[in-house]
Amino acid sequence: METLIARNLKYLEGVIAVTILSPVVDRMGWSFSQPRGAVGGPLGDDGRLRDLYLKDNPHYDGMFTLPVLWDEKTNVIVNNDAPDIVRMFGVAFNDLIPSKATKNVKSLDFFPGDERTQNRIRRWTDYIDTASMAIYRAGYAQTQLEHDAAVKEVFAVLDKVDTQLRGSPFLLGRSTFSEADLRLYAFLIPFDAVFYALFKCNFKSIRNDYPNIHDFLRNLYWGRPAFRDATHFDHIKEHYYGSHQTLNPTRIAPLGPVHFILPYDSKHSPEKLLSHILL
């Protein structure tokens, strides 16, 4: 999700085409079949992600992961690492950004060059990675002790993040939007709708127990179409509840929540809050 948001923020929709795969992963992996909301890719509607990897390298024996940055002219995989792709979108295509974009768009760098800022970004993305891995350990735990330990690890990170966001719209401060914020948004946007129930991480919820994280998500989702357009809650639910058969053998997804992300009332103005940094 973070790569798609980065593409949108940099106005690269006319430069980088997007293929959205089927949200449900079966034993053969990701497929290019087109249920509601999916967009066919370079192999048509019947291919699989593994076929794309093998088209690039017939001897490839690694994992068939997303995202993939694919060169349509040379039929090769340019990159399959989300942080690398985000950083590329931040600087590598600036000459191709349309003239309608503002100076803020062209200067928006998700991984700024000074070492101190990069170290701070790495520190927060490490925390996010820790919580992300702990979420899966909690869901797939085989003992109560394993589950409890993983859940505590998840919420220790969320406590830290919520404190960091107190009085600031972004992890690195009011004027610095970075890769860390993209990663945090992509990690936490499924929390209340999926992780809370499916992975049994119901010790706290974002909307009821983490006011600063909740505002962070709402500010970005409601305040910037780049985030909202890249966030497909129907696909998120289909992916998790349909792909993790060990946790959900019936593949039945809960009907709720009524609001995947709560709307703002008249007292909030995400547009005003974000206007100085994300134009």
C-alpha positions as CSV (number, residue, x, y, z in Angstrom):
1,M,0.0,0.0,0.0
2,E,2.8,2.5,0.8
3,T,4.2,2.3,-2.7
4,L,0.8,3.1,-4.2
5,I,0.4,6.1,-1.8
6,A,3.9,7.3,-2.6
7,R,3.1,7.1,-6.4
8,N,0.0,9.1,-5.8
9,L,1.7,11.8,-3.7
10,K,4.3,12.3,-6.3
11,Y,1.7,12.7,-9.1
12,L,3.2,9.7,-11.0
13,E,-0.2,8.2,-12.0
14,G,0.6,9.0,-15.7
15,V,4.1,7.6,-15.5
16,I,3.8,4.4,-13.4
17,A,0.8,2.1,-14.3
18,V,-0.7,0.0,-11.6
19,T,-1.8,-3.6,-11.5
20,I,-4.0,-4.7,-8.6
21,L,-4.0,-8.5,-8.1
22,S,-6.8,-10.6,-6.6
23,P,-6.8,-10.0,-2.8
24,V,-7.1,-13.7,-1.9
25,V,-3.8,-15.7,-1.9
26,D,-4.2,-19.4,-2.5
27,R,-1.7,-22.3,-2.4
28,M,-0.2,-21.1,-5.7
29,G,0.2,-17.5,-4.5
30,W,-1.1,-14.2,-5.9
31,S,-3.1,-14.3,-9.1
32,F,-4.0,-11.8,-11.8
33,S,-7.6,-12.9,-11.9
34,Q,-10.0,-10.0,-11.7
35,P,-12.6,-9.9,-9.0
36,R,-14.2,-6.6,-8.1
37,G,-11.6,-3.9,-8.0
38,A,-8.7,-5.9,-9.4
39,V,-6.8,-4.5,-12.4
40,G,-5.3,-6.9,-15.0
41,G,-1.6,-7.1,-15.4
42,P,1.1,-7.8,-18.0
43,L,0.2,-11.5,-18.1
44,G,-3.5,-11.0,-18.6
45,D,-6.3,-12.3,-16.3
46,D,-5.1,-15.9,-16.0
47,G,-1.5,-15.5,-14.9
48,R,0.1,-15.5,-11.5
49,L,2.7,-13.4,-9.8
50,R,5.1,-16.3,-9.9
51,D,4.9,-16.3,-13.7
52,L,6.1,-12.7,-13.7
53,Y,9.1,-13.6,-11.6
54,L,9.9,-16.6,-13.8
55,K,9.5,-14.5,-16.9
56,D,12.1,-12.1,-15.5
57,N,14.4,-15.0,-14.4
58,P,13.5,-18.6,-15.3
59,H,15.9,-19.8,-12.6
60,Y,14.4,-17.7,-9.8
61,D,13.9,-19.8,-6.6
62,G,13.0,-17.2,-4.0
63,M,9.6,-16.0,-2.7
64,F,7.0,-14.4,-5.0
65,T,6.4,-11.2,-3.1
66,L,4.6,-7.9,-3.6
67,P,5.1,-5.1,-4.5
68,V,6.9,-5.5,-7.8
69,L,8.1,-2.6,-10.0
70,W,8.0,-4.0,-13.5
71,D,9.6,-2.6,-16.7
72,E,7.1,-3.2,-19.5
73,K,9.6,-2.4,-22.2
74,T,12.3,-4.8,-21.1
75,N,10.1,-7.3,-19.2
76,V,12.3,-7.3,-16.1
77,I,11.6,-6.8,-12.4
78,V,13.3,-3.5,-11.5
79,N,12.7,-3.8,-7.8
80,N,10.5,-5.9,-5.4
81,D,11.4,-4.2,-2.1
82,A,8.7,-1.7,-0.8
83,P,11.1,0.7,1.0
84,D,13.4,0.8,-2.0
85,I,10.5,1.5,-4.4
86,V,9.1,4.3,-2.1
87,R,12.5,5.9,-2.1
88,M,12.8,5.7,-5.9
89,F,9.4,7.3,-6.2
90,G,10.6,10.1,-3.9
91,V,13.4,11.2,-6.2
92,A,14.0,9.2,-9.3
93,F,11.0,10.4,-11.4
94,N,11.0,14.1,-10.5
95,D,11.7,15.1,-14.1
96,L,8.6,13.3,-15.2
97,I,6.2,14.9,-12.6
98,P,3.5,16.8,-14.5
99,S,3.7,20.6,-14.6
100,K,0.5,21.0,-12.7
101,A,2.2,19.7,-9.6
102,T,3.4,22.2,-7.0
103,K,7.0,22.7,-5.8
104,N,6.1,20.8,-2.6
105,V,5.3,17.7,-4.7
106,K,8.7,17.7,-6.5
107,S,10.6,18.4,-3.3
108,L,8.8,15.7,-1.3
109,D,11.5,13.1,-0.4
110,F,10.4,10.1,1.7
111,F,13.9,9.4,2.8
112,P,15.8,12.7,3.1
113,G,19.5,12.7,2.6
114,D,20.8,13.9,6.0
115,E,22.1,11.0,8.2
116,R,20.3,12.1,11.3
117,T,16.9,12.1,9.7
118,Q,17.6,8.8,8.0
119,N,18.5,7.2,11.3
120,R,15.3,8.5,12.9
121,I,13.3,7.0,10.0
122,R,15.1,3.7,10.4
123,R,14.4,3.6,14.1
124,W,10.7,4.1,13.6
125,T,10.4,1.7,10.7
126,D,12.2,-0.9,12.9
127,Y,9.6,-0.4,15.5
128,I,6.8,-0.9,12.9
129,D,8.5,-4.0,11.6
130,T,8.7,-5.4,15.1
131,A,5.0,-4.8,15.7
132,S,4.1,-6.2,12.3
133,M,6.0,-9.5,12.9
134,A,4.5,-9.7,16.4
135,I,1.0,-9.4,15.0
136,Y,1.5,-12.6,13.0
137,R,3.1,-14.4,16.0
138,A,0.1,-13.5,18.1
139,G,-2.4,-14.8,15.5
140,Y,-0.5,-18.0,14.8
141,A,0.6,-18.7,18.4
142,Q,0.3,-22.3,19.5
143,T,0.3,-21.6,23.2
144,Q,-1.2,-19.0,25.4
145,L,2.2,-17.9,26.6
146,E,3.4,-17.3,23.0
147,H,0.2,-15.4,22.2
148,D,0.4,-13.2,25.3
149,A,4.1,-12.3,24.7
150,A,3.4,-11.3,21.1
151,V,0.4,-9.2,21.9
152,K,2.3,-7.3,24.6
153,E,5.1,-6.7,22.0
154,V,2.5,-5.3,19.6
155,F,0.9,-2.9,22.1
156,A,4.3,-1.8,23.5
157,V,5.1,-0.4,20.1
158,L,1.7,1.2,19.7
159,D,2.0,2.9,23.1
160,K,5.3,4.3,21.9
161,V,3.9,5.5,18.6
162,D,0.9,7.1,20.2
163,T,3.1,9.0,22.6
164,Q,5.3,10.2,19.7
165,L,2.3,11.5,17.7
166,R,1.1,13.6,20.6
167,G,0.9,17.1,19.3
168,S,2.4,16.2,15.9
169,P,0.8,14.9,12.7
170,F,3.9,12.9,11.7
171,L,6.4,10.6,13.5
172,L,9.4,13.0,12.8
173,G,7.6,16.2,13.6
174,R,5.2,18.7,12.2
175,S,7.2,19.5,9.1
176,T,8.7,16.2,8.2
177,F,6.6,13.6,6.4
178,S,8.6,10.5,5.7
179,E,8.8,6.8,4.7
180,A,8.1,6.0,8.4
181,D,4.6,7.6,8.2
182,L,3.8,5.7,5.0
183,R,4.8,2.4,6.7
184,L,2.8,3.3,9.8
185,Y,-0.3,4.1,7.8
186,A,-0.1,0.9,5.8
187,F,0.5,-1.2,8.9
188,L,-2.2,0.2,11.0
189,I,-5.1,0.9,8.6
190,P,-6.3,-2.8,8.8
191,F,-5.9,-2.9,12.6
192,D,-9.5,-2.4,13.9
193,A,-11.1,-4.2,10.9
194,V,-8.8,-7.2,10.8
195,F,-6.0,-7.6,13.4
196,Y,-8.3,-6.9,16.3
197,A,-10.4,-10.0,15.6
198,L,-8.6,-12.3,13.2
199,F,-5.2,-12.1,15.0
200,K,-6.8,-11.9,18.4
201,C,-5.1,-8.5,19.1
202,N,-8.1,-7.1,21.0
203,F,-6.3,-5.8,24.1
204,K,-6.9,-2.3,22.7
205,S,-8.4,-0.8,19.5
206,I,-7.0,2.2,17.6
207,R,-10.2,4.2,17.6
208,N,-11.0,3.8,21.3
209,D,-7.6,3.6,23.0
210,Y,-5.0,5.4,20.8
211,P,-6.3,9.0,20.2
212,N,-3.1,10.2,18.5
213,I,-2.7,7.2,16.2
214,H,-6.4,7.5,15.4
215,D,-6.1,11.2,14.4
216,F,-3.0,10.3,12.4
217,L,-4.9,7.8,10.3
218,R,-8.0,10.0,10.0
219,N,-6.0,13.0,9.0
220,L,-4.3,11.1,6.2
221,Y,-7.3,9.1,5.0
222,W,-9.8,12.0,5.0
223,G,-7.3,14.8,4.3
224,R,-5.5,13.5,1.3
225,P,-7.0,11.6,-1.7
226,A,-3.6,10.0,-2.3
227,F,-4.2,7.9,0.8
228,R,-7.9,7.4,0.5
229,D,-7.6,6.3,-3.2
230,A,-5.0,3.7,-2.2
231,T,-7.0,2.2,0.7
232,H,-9.4,-0.5,-0.3
233,F,-11.1,-1.9,2.8
234,D,-13.0,-4.5,0.9
235,H,-9.7,-5.9,-0.5
236,I,-8.1,-5.7,2.9
237,K,-10.8,-7.8,4.5
238,E,-10.9,-10.2,1.6
239,H,-7.2,-10.7,1.7
240,Y,-6.8,-11.4,5.4
241,Y,-10.0,-13.4,6.0
242,G,-9.8,-15.2,2.7
243,S,-6.1,-16.0,2.6
244,H,-5.3,-17.1,6.2
245,Q,-7.3,-20.4,6.2
246,T,-5.5,-21.7,9.3
247,L,-7.0,-18.9,11.3
248,N,-10.3,-18.7,9.3
249,P,-11.1,-22.1,7.6
250,T,-14.5,-20.9,6.4
251,R,-13.1,-17.7,4.9
252,I,-16.2,-15.9,6.3
253,A,-15.4,-12.2,7.0
254,P,-17.3,-10.2,9.6
255,L,-19.8,-7.7,8.2
256,G,-18.4,-4.8,10.2
257,P,-17.2,-2.5,11.4
258,V,-19.9,0.0,10.3
259,H,-17.1,2.6,9.7
260,F,-13.7,1.2,8.7
261,I,-12.3,4.6,9.6
262,L,-14.4,7.1,11.6
263,P,-15.5,10.2,9.8
264,Y,-14.6,13.7,11.1
265,D,-17.0,16.0,12.8
266,S,-17.1,19.7,12.2
267,K,-14.3,20.3,14.8
268,H,-11.7,18.6,12.7
269,S,-10.0,20.0,9.6
270,P,-7.5,17.5,8.2
271,E,-7.1,19.6,5.0
272,K,-5.8,22.6,7.1
273,L,-3.5,20.4,9.2
274,L,-1.8,18.7,6.2
275,S,-1.9,21.6,3.7
276,H,1.7,22.8,4.4
277,I,3.4,19.5,3.7
278,L,1.3,17.3,1.4
279,L,0.0,19.4,-1.6
